[in-house]
């Protein structure tokens, strides 16, 4: 429920694209670190 509310707020916010890119960057970085280690 909390995640859905968070996603809804992101979709409604003007900074959604920026937040989405930030999230993707974090996820990619984490995956990269996991692969290297």
N, C-alpha and C positions, 0 to 999 in steps of 0.2 A: 504493500500500500504506500509506503513511504517513497519507494523508488518511482512509482507511477506519478505521485504528486510532484516529485522533483523533475521528472521528464516533462510533465505538463507545464511547469513553471519555466523550464528552459525553452520549450517550444513557443511560449507566449512572450518571452523576453526578446528584446532587440539584439541582445548580445549572444543569441543562441549559436550563431555560426562560429563566433570566436570561442565560446565555451566548448563547442563540439570539437573544433580543431585542437584545443588544449587537451581535451580528454583523449582524443586519438593519439596525440603526441605522447602523452603519458603512457598509454597502453602499449604503443609501439616501443617506447623506451624500455618498459618493463620486460616485454617479450625479448628484446635485444639483449638485455642484461642476463635473462634466464638462459638464453642460448649460449652466451659467451662463457658463463660460469659452469 
